[in-house]
Amino acid sequence: AGTADIARDIRKRFATLRRSTAYVSWRKRNAFARELSDLAELIQTRVAPDDPGEGFELLWAFLQLAPSIYERCDDSSGTIGGVMDDAMQAISDLAPRLTIDGTSLAERVFDALQDNGYGEFDGAIPALTEALDTDGLEQLKTLAQSAQSAPLSEAALAGYDFVDDPERQSKMARDTRNLSAGMILQDVADLQGDV
């Protein structure tokens, strides 16, 4: 099969995984992890060599499956997390061959890191350093600084509606937002050598 056919089949499997709600018991977890690992390896070996851009898109979509996967299986052993780490390493390996605009890639990375509840996008900035380039890193810095100074949204506050005190609710929402933005700024500073 050609690269396009393989990519299409992988996307179909992703759609099935996204829709699935069946719980994966600890007995089936290793087999499920192997299936996920095989999908990531298929992308690395059959798609990425001929089409790095499509390989990146598929690996990114793979990482976006993480919340739906983690919500239906127990990964206390870290098996699924290891597969996600391998996918991020594959993205890192692809980064030098990507021709994506650094600024738009920065926006994509920033958005992914805003909703990174399972840590699937941890390490995305260092992994994509070469593809982000100077412009992308500067864009990430700008986005993170803007996020820190922006007023809190209703959605951010709603996440802490279990707190009765409005002042404490605002502080908790602000701390969470600033933690995420601060981690982005730290990654960018490290990569820019900005002690």
N, C-alpha and C positions, 0 to 999 in steps of 0.2 A: 504494500500500500504506500501511496505517496504521503508526503508530509501533511498536505491539506486533509486527506482522508483520515489520517491518524489523529490529527488535531480535532476534527469533527467528532470522531468517536470518543475522544477524551472528554470533550465538552458535554456530550450526551451522558457520559458516566457521572460527570460533575452534577448535572441537573438531577440525576437520580439520587445521588448522595444528598443533595440539598433538600430534596422533597421527603426523603426518608425520615420516619419518626420512630422506627423500631429501636428498642434499647439493645445495645451490644453488651452482653454479659461478659464477665471476666474470663469465662471459658472461650469466648469467641474473639476476645480483644486482640490476641496475637495474630490471628488469621486476618482480622480486619486491618490491623497495622501493616501486615505484609501486602495486602491489596493496595492500601494507600501508598506504600513505599514503591510498589511496582508501577503505579500510575506516575509517580514523580520520576522514577527512573526511565520510564517510557518517554516522558517529555525530554529528559536530559539526553537520552541516547538516540531517539528517532526524530525529534522535532527540532530541538535547539541547534544541533550541528548545521542543519541546512537553513534554518530560519530562526535566528536568535530572538528577533522581535516577537514572533509567535510563541517561542519557548518561554520568554519572559511573561507574556500575557497569560499563558496557561499556568505557570508556576504561581503567579500572583493570584489568579482565580483559585488555585489549589489552596493557598493560604487563607483566602477569604471563606473557605468552607469550614475553617477551624471552629467557629462558634457552634454551628449546627452539629459538628462531629462531637465536640466535647460535651455538649448538652445531652447527648444520648449514650455516652459511655463513661466508665470510670477509668481515668488515666492516672490513678495514684502511683502506678509503676513508672510513669513517664514514657511509656512506649510510643504513644501517639505524639507526644511532645518532641520526641527524638526524630520522628518522621518530618514534623514541621521544621525543626532545626536543619535537617538535611535539605529541605526545599529552599530554605533561606540561603544555605551554602551554595546550592545550585544557582540561585539568582546572583550571588556574589561572583561565581565563576563566569556567568554570562555578562556581567556588567561592562567589562571592557569592550565587548562586541556590540553593545546596544547603541542605536542611533536616535534615541528619544531625546526631545528637547529637555534640557536640564530643569528649566523653570516649571514646565508642566509636570515633569516627574516629581519635582519637589512638592507640588500641590497634592499630588496623588499619595505620596508618602506621608505628608502631613495629615491628610484625611484618614488614612489607614491607622495612624498612631493615635488618633483621637478616640477610636473605638477598638482598642487593643486589649480587651478584657482577658483574653487567654494568653497573651504574650506572643501570639503568632507572628507579629511584625517586629518583635524585638530584634534589634540588630539590622533593621532595614537601611538605616542611614549609612553605617559603615560598609554594608554589603554593596550599596549602590553608589559609593563615593565617585568612582570613575565615570559613571553614567551621569550623575548629578553635575559634576564639574563645579567650577567656581560659581557660575550663575545659580545653579540649583541650590548649593549650600547657602548662598546669600538669601535666596528666596525662602528657604526653610527658616533662616534666622528671622527674617522679616515677619513671616507668618506666626512664628512662636511669640515674638515680642508683641505683635498686634493682639494675639489671643490673650496674653497676660494683662493687657491694658483695656480690653473690651469689657463693656458691662456684662453682667451675668444674664444669660438667656433664661426664659421661663422653663425651658426643658432641663437646663442644668440645675435649677432650683427644685424642680419637680422630683429629681432623683433623691432629694433629701427631705421630702415632704413628711417623713416620719418624725422629723424633729419639730417640736412645738415652737421653740424660740426662733423667730425670723432672723435675728442677728447671727445666731449660731448656724442656722441653715445656710445663710449666705457665706459664712466663713468656711464651712465644710465644702461647699460647691466651689468656692474660689481656690481653696487649697488643692482640691483634686485637679482642677483645670491648670493651675500653675505648676503642679508637679509634672504633668504631662509635657507642658511647654518647656519647663526647666530641663527635663531630660533631653528634649530635642536640642535645646541650646547647648547643653553639655557635649552631646555628640558632635555638633557642628564645630564647637570650639576645639575639641580634641583633634578633629580632622584638619582644622585650619591652623593648628599649632598655637592657638590663642590661650595661653596660660591664664 
